[in-house]
Amino acid sequence: MSTNPVKWTEDAREFFGDVQVEFKKVTWPTQKQTIAGTISVVVIVSIITVVLGVFDWMLSVLMTQVLS
């Protein structure tokens, strides 16, 4: 890393110029795609939560039986 503040300024300008160029390349999803993706994530997380909850409950019951 350079210790010259002038170099920092030049590097920062170059960096933000590159960021601006890259932002122009971004294609954002449509509202419909965003909603569909969000719903998919919520459904998958809900299913995993239920499966892990049932598995945890079954292990709890098993451990209670083994330890008593």
N, CA, C and O atoms as a Maestro MAE file, in Angstrom:
{
 s_m_m2io_version
 :::
 2.0.0
}

f_m_ct {
 s_m_title
 :::
 protein
 m_atom[272] {
  # First column is atom index #
  i_m_mmod_type
  r_m_x_coord
  r_m_y_coord
  r_m_z_coord
  i_m_residue_number
  s_m_chain_name
  s_m_pdb_residue_name
  s_m_pdb_atom_name
  i_m_atomic_number
  :::
  1 25 0.846 -1.180 0.000 1 A "MET " " N  " 7
  2 3 0.000 0.000 0.000 1 A "MET " " CA " 6
  3 2 0.888 1.238 0.000 1 A "MET " " C  " 6
  4 15 1.871 1.330 0.734 1 A "MET " " O  " 8
  5 25 0.517 2.151 -0.820 2 A "SER " " N  " 7
  6 3 1.309 3.374 -0.960 2 A "SER " " CA " 6
  7 2 1.065 4.312 0.221 2 A "SER " " C  " 6
  8 15 -0.022 4.342 0.798 2 A "SER " " O  " 8
  9 25 2.095 5.071 0.562 3 A "THR " " N  " 7
  10 3 1.948 6.048 1.637 3 A "THR " " CA " 6
  11 2 1.727 7.451 1.084 3 A "THR " " C  " 6
  12 15 1.686 8.419 1.843 3 A "THR " " O  " 8
  13 25 1.588 7.563 -0.215 4 A "ASN " " N  " 7
  14 3 1.402 8.860 -0.868 4 A "ASN " " CA " 6
  15 2 -0.094 9.170 -0.993 4 A "ASN " " C  " 6
  16 15 -0.809 8.452 -1.692 4 A "ASN " " O  " 8
  17 25 -0.578 10.223 -0.330 5 A "PRO " " N  " 7
  18 3 -2.006 10.557 -0.391 5 A "PRO " " CA " 6
  19 2 -2.488 10.869 -1.804 5 A "PRO " " C  " 6
  20 15 -3.656 10.631 -2.111 5 A "PRO " " O  " 8
  21 25 -1.637 11.387 -2.660 6 A "VAL " " N  " 7
  22 3 -2.039 11.671 -4.041 6 A "VAL " " CA " 6
  23 2 -2.344 10.356 -4.752 6 A "VAL " " C  " 6
  24 15 -3.303 10.277 -5.520 6 A "VAL " " O  " 8
  25 25 -1.545 9.334 -4.506 7 A "LYS " " N  " 7
  26 3 -1.767 8.014 -5.097 7 A "LYS " " CA " 6
  27 2 -3.076 7.417 -4.595 7 A "LYS " " C  " 6
  28 15 -3.804 6.771 -5.349 7 A "LYS " " O  " 8
  29 25 -3.371 7.638 -3.308 8 A "TRP " " N  " 7
  30 3 -4.636 7.146 -2.754 8 A "TRP " " CA " 6
  31 2 -5.810 7.734 -3.526 8 A "TRP " " C  " 6
  32 15 -6.750 7.023 -3.882 8 A "TRP " " O  " 8
  33 25 -5.748 9.042 -3.781 9 A "THR " " N  " 7
  34 3 -6.828 9.726 -4.493 9 A "THR " " CA " 6
  35 2 -6.981 9.158 -5.899 9 A "THR " " C  " 6
  36 15 -8.096 8.901 -6.353 9 A "THR " " O  " 8
  37 25 -5.854 8.963 -6.586 10 A "GLU " " N  " 7
  38 3 -5.909 8.400 -7.934 10 A "GLU " " CA " 6
  39 2 -6.482 6.986 -7.916 10 A "GLU " " C  " 6
  40 15 -7.299 6.628 -8.765 10 A "GLU " " O  " 8
  41 25 -6.051 6.192 -6.948 11 A "ASP " " N  " 7
  42 3 -6.557 4.821 -6.824 11 A "ASP " " CA " 6
  43 2 -8.048 4.809 -6.517 11 A "ASP " " C  " 6
  44 15 -8.790 3.989 -7.058 11 A "ASP " " O  " 8
  45 25 -8.487 5.714 -5.652 12 A "ALA " " N  " 7
  46 3 -9.906 5.787 -5.303 12 A "ALA " " CA " 6
  47 2 -10.742 6.173 -6.515 12 A "ALA " " C  " 6
  48 15 -11.805 5.596 -6.746 12 A "ALA " " O  " 8
  49 25 -10.270 7.144 -7.289 13 A "ARG " " N  " 7
  50 3 -11.002 7.546 -8.498 13 A "ARG " " CA " 6
  51 2 -11.096 6.390 -9.483 13 A "ARG " " C  " 6
  52 15 -12.148 6.155 -10.077 13 A "ARG " " O  " 8
  53 25 -9.997 5.672 -9.652 14 A "GLU " " N  " 7
  54 3 -10.002 4.525 -10.564 14 A "GLU " " CA " 6
  55 2 -10.960 3.451 -10.071 14 A "GLU " " C  " 6
  56 15 -11.716 2.873 -10.853 14 A "GLU " " O  " 8
  57 25 -10.922 3.187 -8.756 15 A "PHE " " N  " 7
  58 3 -11.802 2.176 -8.175 15 A "PHE " " CA " 6
  59 2 -13.266 2.523 -8.390 15 A "PHE " " C  " 6
  60 15 -14.046 1.683 -8.838 15 A "PHE " " O  " 8
  61 25 -13.649 3.774 -8.067 16 A "PHE " " N  " 7
  62 3 -15.050 4.156 -8.203 16 A "PHE " " CA " 6
  63 2 -15.472 4.236 -9.666 16 A "PHE " " C  " 6
  64 15 -16.642 4.022 -9.981 16 A "PHE " " O  " 8
  65 25 -14.548 4.538 -10.551 17 A "GLY " " N  " 7
  66 3 -14.843 4.490 -11.976 17 A "GLY " " CA " 6
  67 2 -15.134 3.059 -12.415 17 A "GLY " " C  " 6
  68 15 -16.068 2.813 -13.178 17 A "GLY " " O  " 8
  69 25 -14.323 2.114 -11.923 18 A "ASP " " N  " 7
  70 3 -14.560 0.700 -12.222 18 A "ASP " " CA " 6
  71 2 -15.892 0.222 -11.652 18 A "ASP " " C  " 6
  72 15 -16.609 -0.547 -12.292 18 A "ASP " " O  " 8
  73 25 -16.216 0.681 -10.449 19 A "VAL " " N  " 7
  74 3 -17.497 0.309 -9.835 19 A "VAL " " CA " 6
  75 2 -18.652 0.800 -10.700 19 A "VAL " " C  " 6
  76 15 -19.620 0.070 -10.912 19 A "VAL " " O  " 8
  77 25 -18.559 2.021 -11.197 20 A "GLN " " N  " 7
  78 3 -19.612 2.583 -12.040 20 A "GLN " " CA " 6
  79 2 -19.771 1.758 -13.319 20 A "GLN " " C  " 6
  80 15 -20.896 1.493 -13.744 20 A "GLN " " O  " 8
  81 25 -18.674 1.355 -13.929 21 A "VAL " " N  " 7
  82 3 -18.732 0.525 -15.135 21 A "VAL " " CA " 6
  83 2 -19.394 -0.807 -14.836 21 A "VAL " " C  " 6
  84 15 -20.224 -1.276 -15.615 21 A "VAL " " O  " 8
  85 25 -19.036 -1.422 -13.716 22 A "GLU " " N  " 7
  86 3 -19.613 -2.720 -13.360 22 A "GLU " " CA " 6
  87 2 -21.101 -2.603 -13.045 22 A "GLU " " C  " 6
  88 15 -21.870 -3.505 -13.379 22 A "GLU " " O  " 8
  89 25 -21.523 -1.511 -12.408 23 A "PHE " " N  " 7
  90 3 -22.942 -1.324 -12.104 23 A "PHE " " CA " 6
  91 2 -23.775 -1.238 -13.374 23 A "PHE " " C  " 6
  92 15 -24.938 -1.641 -13.382 23 A "PHE " " O  " 8
  93 25 -23.193 -0.718 -14.439 24 A "LYS " " N  " 7
  94 3 -23.926 -0.638 -15.705 24 A "LYS " " CA " 6
  95 2 -24.130 -2.010 -16.318 24 A "LYS " " C  " 6
  96 15 -25.019 -2.182 -17.151 24 A "LYS " " O  " 8
  97 25 -23.324 -2.993 -15.925 25 A "LYS " " N  " 7
  98 3 -23.445 -4.358 -16.437 25 A "LYS " " CA " 6
  99 2 -24.485 -5.187 -15.677 25 A "LYS " " C  " 6
  100 15 -24.895 -6.248 -16.149 25 A "LYS " " O  " 8
  101 25 -24.907 -4.716 -14.520 26 A "VAL " " N  " 7
  102 3 -25.823 -5.480 -13.672 26 A "VAL " " CA " 6
  103 2 -27.211 -5.527 -14.296 26 A "VAL " " C  " 6
  104 15 -27.738 -4.513 -14.755 26 A "VAL " " O  " 8
  105 25 -27.791 -6.717 -14.305 27 A "THR " " N  " 7
  106 3 -29.187 -6.854 -14.712 27 A "THR " " CA " 6
  107 2 -29.984 -7.239 -13.469 27 A "THR " " C  " 6
  108 15 -29.775 -8.304 -12.888 27 A "THR " " O  " 8
  109 25 -30.886 -6.370 -13.078 28 A "TRP " " N  " 7
  110 3 -31.658 -6.594 -11.868 28 A "TRP " " CA " 6
  111 2 -32.860 -7.464 -12.186 28 A "TRP " " C  " 6
  112 15 -33.416 -7.357 -13.279 28 A "TRP " " O  " 8
  113 25 -33.280 -8.325 -11.261 29 A "PRO " " N  " 7
  114 3 -34.456 -9.168 -11.512 29 A "PRO " " CA " 6
  115 2 -35.728 -8.326 -11.523 29 A "PRO " " C  " 6
  116 15 -35.798 -7.252 -10.925 29 A "PRO " " O  " 8
  117 25 -36.721 -8.848 -12.217 30 A "THR " " N  " 7
  118 3 -38.011 -8.166 -12.244 30 A "THR " " CA " 6
  119 2 -38.703 -8.360 -10.895 30 A "THR " " C  " 6
  120 15 -38.271 -9.167 -10.072 30 A "THR " " O  " 8
  121 25 -39.779 -7.609 -10.686 31 A "GLN " " N  " 7
  122 3 -40.524 -7.746 -9.431 31 A "GLN " " CA " 6
  123 2 -41.095 -9.161 -9.312 31 A "GLN " " C  " 6
  124 15 -41.115 -9.742 -8.227 31 A "GLN " " O  " 8
  125 25 -41.555 -9.704 -10.431 32 A "LYS " " N  " 7
  126 3 -42.129 -11.055 -10.426 32 A "LYS " " CA " 6
  127 2 -41.070 -12.085 -10.021 32 A "LYS " " C  " 6
  128 15 -41.355 -12.983 -9.229 32 A "LYS " " O  " 8
  129 25 -39.856 -11.962 -10.556 33 A "GLN " " N  " 7
  130 3 -38.778 -12.880 -10.209 33 A "GLN " " CA " 6
  131 2 -38.382 -12.741 -8.740 33 A "GLN " " C  " 6
  132 15 -38.103 -13.735 -8.070 33 A "GLN " " O  " 8
  133 25 -38.360 -11.519 -8.251 34 A "THR " " N  " 7
  134 3 -37.999 -11.279 -6.858 34 A "THR " " CA " 6
  135 2 -39.015 -11.897 -5.910 34 A "THR " " C  " 6
  136 15 -38.646 -12.522 -4.916 34 A "THR " " O  " 8
  137 25 -40.292 -11.722 -6.219 35 A "ILE " " N  " 7
  138 3 -41.356 -12.290 -5.379 35 A "ILE " " CA " 6
  139 2 -41.287 -13.809 -5.409 35 A "ILE " " C  " 6
  140 15 -41.396 -14.456 -4.367 35 A "ILE " " O  " 8
  141 25 -41.103 -14.390 -6.610 36 A "ALA " " N  " 7
  142 3 -41.026 -15.849 -6.725 36 A "ALA " " CA " 6
  143 2 -39.831 -16.392 -5.947 36 A "ALA " " C  " 6
  144 15 -39.946 -17.411 -5.266 36 A "ALA " " O  " 8
  145 25 -38.699 -15.727 -6.043 37 A "GLY " " N  " 7
  146 3 -37.521 -16.160 -5.304 37 A "GLY " " CA " 6
  147 2 -37.716 -16.078 -3.803 37 A "GLY " " C  " 6
  148 15 -37.304 -16.971 -3.063 37 A "GLY " " O  " 8
  149 25 -38.347 -15.002 -3.359 38 A "THR " " N  " 7
  150 3 -38.595 -14.821 -1.925 38 A "THR " " CA " 6
  151 2 -39.534 -15.892 -1.397 38 A "THR " " C  " 6
  152 15 -39.299 -16.460 -0.331 38 A "THR " " O  " 8
  153 25 -40.596 -16.167 -2.140 39 A "ILE " " N  " 7
  154 3 -41.547 -17.207 -1.725 39 A "ILE " " CA " 6
  155 2 -40.854 -18.560 -1.672 39 A "ILE " " C  " 6
  156 15 -41.075 -19.333 -0.740 39 A "ILE " " O  " 8
  157 25 -40.012 -18.854 -2.669 40 A "SER " " N  " 7
  158 3 -39.282 -20.124 -2.684 40 A "SER " " CA " 6
  159 2 -38.406 -20.266 -1.448 40 A "SER " " C  " 6
  160 15 -38.381 -21.325 -0.822 40 A "SER " " O  " 8
  161 25 -37.699 -19.221 -1.099 41 A "VAL " " N  " 7
  162 3 -36.812 -19.263 0.064 41 A "VAL " " CA " 6
  163 2 -37.623 -19.478 1.340 41 A "VAL " " C  " 6
  164 15 -37.239 -20.286 2.185 41 A "VAL " " O  " 8
  165 25 -38.731 -18.771 1.486 42 A "VAL " " N  " 7
  166 3 -39.556 -18.911 2.690 42 A "VAL " " CA " 6
  167 2 -40.105 -20.339 2.800 42 A "VAL " " C  " 6
  168 15 -40.112 -20.916 3.887 42 A "VAL " " O  " 8
  169 25 -40.561 -20.905 1.687 43 A "VAL " " N  " 7
  170 3 -41.104 -22.266 1.705 43 A "VAL " " CA " 6
  171 2 -40.013 -23.276 2.062 43 A "VAL " " C  " 6
  172 15 -40.231 -24.149 2.903 43 A "VAL " " O  " 8
  173 25 -38.848 -23.167 1.434 44 A "ILE " " N  " 7
  174 3 -37.764 -24.114 1.708 44 A "ILE " " CA " 6
  175 2 -37.296 -24.010 3.163 44 A "ILE " " C  " 6
  176 15 -37.073 -25.027 3.819 44 A "ILE " " O  " 8
  177 25 -37.151 -22.794 3.657 45 A "VAL " " N  " 7
  178 3 -36.729 -22.613 5.052 45 A "VAL " " CA " 6
  179 2 -37.789 -23.178 6.000 45 A "VAL " " C  " 6
  180 15 -37.444 -23.780 7.017 45 A "VAL " " O  " 8
  181 25 -39.064 -22.993 5.684 46 A "SER " " N  " 7
  182 3 -40.138 -23.537 6.524 46 A "SER " " CA " 6
  183 2 -40.095 -25.060 6.553 46 A "SER " " C  " 6
  184 15 -40.248 -25.668 7.612 46 A "SER " " O  " 8
  185 25 -39.887 -25.675 5.395 47 A "ILE " " N  " 7
  186 3 -39.817 -27.139 5.331 47 A "ILE " " CA " 6
  187 2 -38.625 -27.647 6.134 47 A "ILE " " C  " 6
  188 15 -38.760 -28.596 6.907 47 A "ILE " " O  " 8
  189 25 -37.479 -27.035 5.962 48 A "ILE " " N  " 7
  190 3 -36.292 -27.460 6.709 48 A "ILE " " CA " 6
  191 2 -36.501 -27.279 8.205 48 A "ILE " " C  " 6
  192 15 -36.078 -28.117 9.001 48 A "ILE " " O  " 8
  193 25 -37.153 -26.187 8.589 49 A "THR " " N  " 7
  194 3 -37.436 -25.938 10.006 49 A "THR " " CA " 6
  195 2 -38.310 -27.034 10.593 49 A "THR " " C  " 6
  196 15 -38.039 -27.525 11.689 49 A "THR " " O  " 8
  197 25 -39.357 -27.419 9.873 50 A "VAL " " N  " 7
  198 3 -40.260 -28.473 10.363 50 A "VAL " " CA " 6
  199 2 -39.514 -29.800 10.462 50 A "VAL " " C  " 6
  200 15 -39.634 -30.505 11.464 50 A "VAL " " O  " 8
  201 25 -38.746 -30.144 9.432 51 A "VAL " " N  " 7
  202 3 -38.009 -31.414 9.444 51 A "VAL " " CA " 6
  203 2 -37.029 -31.450 10.610 51 A "VAL " " C  " 6
  204 15 -36.975 -32.444 11.335 51 A "VAL " " O  " 8
  205 25 -36.257 -30.387 10.801 52 A "LEU " " N  " 7
  206 3 -35.308 -30.358 11.910 52 A "LEU " " CA " 6
  207 2 -36.012 -30.359 13.264 52 A "LEU " " C  " 6
  208 15 -35.520 -30.956 14.222 52 A "LEU " " O  " 8
  209 25 -37.170 -29.687 13.345 53 A "GLY " " N  " 7
  210 3 -37.933 -29.686 14.597 53 A "GLY " " CA " 6
  211 2 -38.435 -31.080 14.946 53 A "GLY " " C  " 6
  212 15 -38.361 -31.499 16.101 53 A "GLY " " O  " 8
  213 25 -38.947 -31.800 13.945 54 A "VAL " " N  " 7
  214 3 -39.422 -33.173 14.185 54 A "VAL " " CA " 6
  215 2 -38.252 -34.075 14.571 54 A "VAL " " C  " 6
  216 15 -38.361 -34.881 15.495 54 A "VAL " " O  " 8
  217 25 -37.140 -33.935 13.865 55 A "PHE " " N  " 7
  218 3 -35.951 -34.730 14.175 55 A "PHE " " CA " 6
  219 2 -35.473 -34.448 15.596 55 A "PHE " " C  " 6
  220 15 -35.124 -35.381 16.320 55 A "PHE " " O  " 8
  221 25 -35.449 -33.204 16.002 56 A "ASP " " N  " 7
  222 3 -35.037 -32.822 17.346 56 A "ASP " " CA " 6
  223 2 -35.990 -33.397 18.389 56 A "ASP " " C  " 6
  224 15 -35.561 -33.903 19.426 56 A "ASP " " O  " 8
  225 25 -37.278 -33.312 18.103 57 A "TRP " " N  " 7
  226 3 -38.276 -33.857 19.028 57 A "TRP " " CA " 6
  227 2 -38.105 -35.366 19.177 57 A "TRP " " C  " 6
  228 15 -38.172 -35.893 20.287 57 A "TRP " " O  " 8
  229 25 -37.883 -36.068 18.051 58 A "MET " " N  " 7
  230 3 -37.709 -37.522 18.114 58 A "MET " " CA " 6
  231 2 -36.460 -37.886 18.907 58 A "MET " " C  " 6
  232 15 -36.483 -38.831 19.696 58 A "MET " " O  " 8
  233 25 -35.377 -37.153 18.710 59 A "LEU " " N  " 7
  234 3 -34.162 -37.416 19.487 59 A "LEU " " CA " 6
  235 2 -34.382 -37.131 20.970 59 A "LEU " " C  " 6
  236 15 -33.853 -37.840 21.826 59 A "LEU " " O  " 8
  237 25 -35.157 -36.101 21.272 60 A "SER " " N  " 7
  238 3 -35.456 -35.773 22.655 60 A "SER " " CA " 6
  239 2 -36.248 -36.902 23.326 60 A "SER " " C  " 6
  240 15 -35.956 -37.294 24.456 60 A "SER " " O  " 8
  241 25 -37.236 -37.406 22.622 61 A "VAL " " N  " 7
  242 3 -38.033 -38.516 23.158 61 A "VAL " " CA " 6
  243 2 -37.152 -39.742 23.332 61 A "VAL " " C  " 6
  244 15 -37.231 -40.421 24.355 61 A "VAL " " O  " 8
  245 25 -36.308 -40.035 22.336 62 A "LEU " " N  " 7
  246 3 -35.416 -41.196 22.424 62 A "LEU " " CA " 6
  247 2 -34.462 -41.063 23.603 62 A "LEU " " C  " 6
  248 15 -34.277 -42.020 24.355 62 A "LEU " " O  " 8
  249 25 -33.860 -39.907 23.773 63 A "MET " " N  " 7
  250 3 -32.928 -39.710 24.884 63 A "MET " " CA " 6
  251 2 -33.634 -39.809 26.228 63 A "MET " " C  " 6
  252 15 -33.064 -40.328 27.188 63 A "MET " " O  " 8
  253 25 -34.865 -39.320 26.310 64 A "THR " " N  " 7
  254 3 -35.634 -39.428 27.554 64 A "THR " " CA " 6
  255 2 -35.878 -40.908 27.896 64 A "THR " " C  " 6
  256 15 -35.785 -41.311 29.055 64 A "THR " " O  " 8
  257 25 -36.192 -41.702 26.867 65 A "GLN " " N  " 7
  258 3 -36.430 -43.133 27.083 65 A "GLN " " CA " 6
  259 2 -35.151 -43.851 27.490 65 A "GLN " " C  " 6
  260 15 -35.173 -44.719 28.362 65 A "GLN " " O  " 8
  261 25 -34.045 -43.492 26.865 66 A "VAL " " N  " 7
  262 3 -32.778 -44.160 27.146 66 A "VAL " " CA " 6
  263 2 -32.296 -43.807 28.547 66 A "VAL " " C  " 6
  264 15 -31.784 -44.673 29.258 66 A "VAL " " O  " 8
  265 25 -32.449 -42.562 28.952 67 A "LEU " " N  " 7
  266 3 -31.917 -42.125 30.237 67 A "LEU " " CA " 6
  267 2 -32.836 -42.419 31.424 67 A "LEU " " C  " 6
  268 15 -32.428 -42.240 32.572 67 A "LEU " " O  " 8
  269 25 -34.051 -42.861 31.171 68 A "SER " " N  " 7
  270 3 -34.942 -43.140 32.315 68 A "SER " " CA " 6
  271 2 -35.066 -44.604 32.606 68 A "SER " " C  " 6
  272 15 -35.776 -44.990 33.534 68 A "SER " " O  " 8
  :::
 }
 m_bond[271] {
  # First column is bond index #
  i_m_from
  i_m_to
  i_m_order
  :::
  1 1 2 1
  2 2 3 1
  3 3 4 2
  4 3 5 1
  5 5 6 1
  6 6 7 1
  7 7 8 2
  8 7 9 1
  9 9 10 1
  10 10 11 1
  11 11 12 2
  12 11 13 1
  13 13 14 1
  14 14 15 1
  15 15 16 2
  16 15 17 1
  17 17 18 1
  18 18 19 1
  19 19 20 2
  20 19 21 1
  21 21 22 1
  22 22 23 1
  23 23 24 2
  24 23 25 1
  25 25 26 1
  26 26 27 1
  27 27 28 2
  28 27 29 1
  29 29 30 1
  30 30 31 1
  31 31 32 2
  32 31 33 1
  33 33 34 1
  34 34 35 1
  35 35 36 2
  36 35 37 1
  37 37 38 1
  38 38 39 1
  39 39 40 2
  40 39 41 1
  41 41 42 1
  42 42 43 1
  43 43 44 2
  44 43 45 1
  45 45 46 1
  46 46 47 1
  47 47 48 2
  48 47 49 1
  49 49 50 1
  50 50 51 1
  51 51 52 2
  52 51 53 1
  53 53 54 1
  54 54 55 1
  55 55 56 2
  56 55 57 1
  57 57 58 1
  58 58 59 1
  59 59 60 2
  60 59 61 1
  61 61 62 1
  62 62 63 1
  63 63 64 2
  64 63 65 1
  65 65 66 1
  66 66 67 1
  67 67 68 2
  68 67 69 1
  69 69 70 1
  70 70 71 1
  71 71 72 2
  72 71 73 1
  73 73 74 1
  74 74 75 1
  75 75 76 2
  76 75 77 1
  77 77 78 1
  78 78 79 1
  79 79 80 2
  80 79 81 1
  81 81 82 1
  82 82 83 1
  83 83 84 2
  84 83 85 1
  85 85 86 1
  86 86 87 1
  87 87 88 2
  88 87 89 1
  89 89 90 1
  90 90 91 1
  91 91 92 2
  92 91 93 1
  93 93 94 1
  94 94 95 1
  95 95 96 2
  96 95 97 1
  97 97 98 1
  98 98 99 1
  99 99 100 2
  100 99 101 1
  101 101 102 1
  102 102 103 1
  103 103 104 2
  104 103 105 1
  105 105 106 1
  106 106 107 1
  107 107 108 2
  108 107 109 1
  109 109 110 1
  110 110 111 1
  111 111 112 2
  112 111 113 1
  113 113 114 1
  114 114 115 1
  115 115 116 2
  116 115 117 1
  117 117 118 1
  118 118 119 1
  119 119 120 2
  120 119 121 1
  121 121 122 1
  122 122 123 1
  123 123 124 2
  124 123 125 1
  125 125 126 1
  126 126 127 1
  127 127 128 2
  128 127 129 1
  129 129 130 1
  130 130 131 1
  131 131 132 2
  132 131 133 1
  133 133 134 1
  134 134 135 1
  135 135 136 2
  136 135 137 1
  137 137 138 1
  138 138 139 1
  139 139 140 2
  140 139 141 1
  141 141 142 1
  142 142 143 1
  143 143 144 2
  144 143 145 1
  145 145 146 1
  146 146 147 1
  147 147 148 2
  148 147 149 1
  149 149 150 1
  150 150 151 1
  151 151 152 2
  152 151 153 1
  153 153 154 1
  154 154 155 1
  155 155 156 2
  156 155 157 1
  157 157 158 1
  158 158 159 1
  159 159 160 2
  160 159 161 1
  161 161 162 1
  162 162 163 1
  163 163 164 2
  164 163 165 1
  165 165 166 1
  166 166 167 1
  167 167 168 2
  168 167 169 1
  169 169 170 1
  170 170 171 1
  171 171 172 2
  172 171 173 1
  173 173 174 1
  174 174 175 1
  175 175 176 2
  176 175 177 1
  177 177 178 1
  178 178 179 1
  179 179 180 2
  180 179 181 1
  181 181 182 1
  182 182 183 1
  183 183 184 2
  184 183 185 1
  185 185 186 1
  186 186 187 1
  187 187 188 2
  188 187 189 1
  189 189 190 1
  190 190 191 1
  191 191 192 2
  192 191 193 1
  193 193 194 1
  194 194 195 1
  195 195 196 2
  196 195 197 1
  197 197 198 1
  198 198 199 1
  199 199 200 2
  200 199 201 1
  201 201 202 1
  202 202 203 1
  203 203 204 2
  204 203 205 1
  205 205 206 1
  206 206 207 1
  207 207 208 2
  208 207 209 1
  209 209 210 1
  210 210 211 1
  211 211 212 2
  212 211 213 1
  213 213 214 1
  214 214 215 1
  215 215 216 2
  216 215 217 1
  217 217 218 1
  218 218 219 1
  219 219 220 2
  220 219 221 1
  221 221 222 1
  222 222 223 1
  223 223 224 2
  224 223 225 1
  225 225 226 1
  226 226 227 1
  227 227 228 2
  228 227 229 1
  229 229 230 1
  230 230 231 1
  231 231 232 2
  232 231 233 1
  233 233 234 1
  234 234 235 1
  235 235 236 2
  236 235 237 1
  237 237 238 1
  238 238 239 1
  239 239 240 2
  240 239 241 1
  241 241 242 1
  242 242 243 1
  243 243 244 2
  244 243 245 1
  245 245 246 1
  246 246 247 1
  247 247 248 2
  248 247 249 1
  249 249 250 1
  250 250 251 1
  251 251 252 2
  252 251 253 1
  253 253 254 1
  254 254 255 1
  255 255 256 2
  256 255 257 1
  257 257 258 1
  258 258 259 1
  259 259 260 2
  260 259 261 1
  261 261 262 1
  262 262 263 1
  263 263 264 2
  264 263 265 1
  265 265 266 1
  266 266 267 1
  267 267 268 2
  268 267 269 1
  269 269 270 1
  270 270 271 1
  271 271 272 2
  :::
 }
}
